[in-house]
Every structure is written in structure tokens, then in C-alpha cells.
Amino acid sequence: MNLRQLEMRLERLEGFERPTARLEQYQTPAPVAARLLHHAAMQGAIGGQRVCDLGCGTGVLACGAALLGASAVTGLDIDPAAIAVARRNAEALGVTVEFLVADIRDPDLDRSSLACDTVVMNPPFGAQKAHADRPFIDLALELAGVVYGIFNEGSTPFVAAYTDGRATIEEVIRCAFPMRRTFAHHRKDRVDITVEVIRLKRI
């Protein structure tokens, strides 16, 4: 499946029914999700691999990984409503994904059962709660040897410093992230921000 075909499949998926600002529930745009996943697949990190999507929301990245031939895909999110949409999205695409309602910060989370080859994620950017992405980075590096994450523009120095001694940044891809009006405080129908897709390799 080429990049455009993947993007078109992901464009059809449902978004959040009632997004929550506190959880920074912005739908991952299909072009960004497709670019991350296709690039990861070209690097051998998706096909035939066990993939986990942390903070999966409506399952765009998880479903895309399954479309690209991951051997097993798990998606975790704290919001049961988002997980319900994610399950419908997987069914609509005809792919198998195990979606779990879970808080990634829960110390009782069964990490051993979530161990995988690759983590893909679009963690909170920290607009509502500073450093909200840190628990996602921590768990991602516990679970997998390779991590692909979507971060706000300018995050690379922070990610490098925060993961120093645990991981190395192997690649940074900058791309446009079209953010549509989602919450009451948004004043424009769409704002294009720049994000950084960062590939981390665990040391």
C-alpha cells in the first residue's frame, strides 16, 4: 500500500464524538498519520512487527499499522468513548486491533503484556498540562526498542535531553498538522501548525 492509498483509507475514519480539551483530544490528521506509518514501514518497523499505539484516541495510528501488516497491534487510551470509536474504525477497515481502556500512568498497568517492537503515538503536546507527554515517552521506551512520536515544533531538544542515556534520536521529520476547530476557545476553523515526527531508538 502506497502513501496516498494509506492516507485515503485513514481519511474515512470517524473522529472524536465529544472531544475533551483536558485530554487534548485532537484527531491525528490522516496525512500526518499516513506519513509517520508509511515511513516507519519503509524502515521495517511495522510489517510483521508488534505495534503499540499509546494514547490511541480514535485509533488512526493503530488501524493504519494494522493495514500495513503489523503482526499484532494494541491501542491504549484513557477515554472509553474514544476506544468505542476506535473499535468501530478498526471494524470499518476490516483490521484486527486490541483496544484497551487504560491510563498509561497507572503503576498497576501490565507492562509485560504490552511489550512490543514499535510504539507509535501522538501524545498530548502539553497545552493543557505541562509535561503531559513525559509519561508517554517513559512508557514507550519501556515497551519498545523503536518509538515514533508526534511532537510540537521545537520539541526535539527537550526530547533529546529527557531521553538522554535511554534513547537516541535517529530522525526528525517536520510536517504540517492541520488542526481543525475542536473546542470553544478556538477562533479559526483551521490552523496549520508544524509538528516533528521523532524516531527514538532505545539504547
Secondary structure, DSSP 8 states (H G I E B T S, - for coil): --HHHHHHHHHTS---SS--TTTT-----HHHHHHHHHHHHHTTSSTTSEEEEET-TTTHHHHHHHHTT-SEEEEEES-HHHHHHHHHHHHHHT---EEEE--TT-TTS-HHHH--SEEEE----SSSSTTTTHHHHHHHHHH-SEEEEEEETT-HHHHHHHTTTTEEEEEEEEEEEEEE--STT--SSEEEEEEEEEEEEE-
